[in-house]
Amino acid sequence: QVQLQESGPGLVKPSQTLSLTCTVSGGSISSGSYYWSWIRQPAGKGLEWIGRIYTTGSTNYNSSLKSRVTISVDTSKNQFSLRLSSVTAADTAVYYCARSYCPNGVCYYDAFQIWGPGTMVTVSS
Amino acid sequence: QSVLTQPPSASGTPGQRVTISCSGSSSNIGSNTVNWYQQLPGTAPKLLIYTNNQRPSGVPDRFSGSKSGASASLAISGLQSEDEADYYCAAWDVSLSGVVFGGGTKLTVL
């Protein structure tokens, strides 16, 4: 059973770069035809999709964050990562990593079936 | 302001049927499928409905989804206390080239 776990600093200073890693266990990140996404949720607010990376390394980003976001994959560590530059207090949120849903060999790339528990990141000096 | 519009709250009594709406546009719901998520307090969201009306394995058939034009709905029948949660709709938006979510609906079981 594939599981995801986010990790990274819980506190980032304004204007710095937020860096998070999602570790995949129970399966290989490079097997199958999955998209691996980052999604965030400010306290008491809704979900916001940040972006995703495909098994091949191709990426898609939220247009409102595109200039600040980089998602990458490290198959040797079975991890994918998020970097968000020039952060402000508005980037304070719980950050989730998630995997797309591929039942019985058919993939639904924009459906997120497996989620990590989330990690809280606060932007403050 | 979310791209997809949901009512902020909904409620019902045990055993009742409730529906939650999700309104979008031709660039998202109107041209792509809708997924629904359930988020219990303090936990990560859970995929409830995919491709408008399909349930992943393990999701009770009390949950159903539908789509018409640029709008979608989630219906919960035989409401139970454990259904009290936040519910989100989501879809791919071709204009934004990304996944967009609704603002979420907080369901209260009275």
Interface residues (C-beta under 8 A of the other chain):
Chain A: S37 G46 L47 E48 W49 G51 N60 Y61 N62 S63 Y96 Y101 P103 Y108 D110 A111 F112 Q113 W115 G116 P117 G118
Chain B: S2 N32 T33 N35 Y37 T43 A44 P45 K46 L47 Y50 T51 P56 S57 Y88 A90 A91 W92 L96 S97 G98 V99 V100 F101 G102 G103 G104
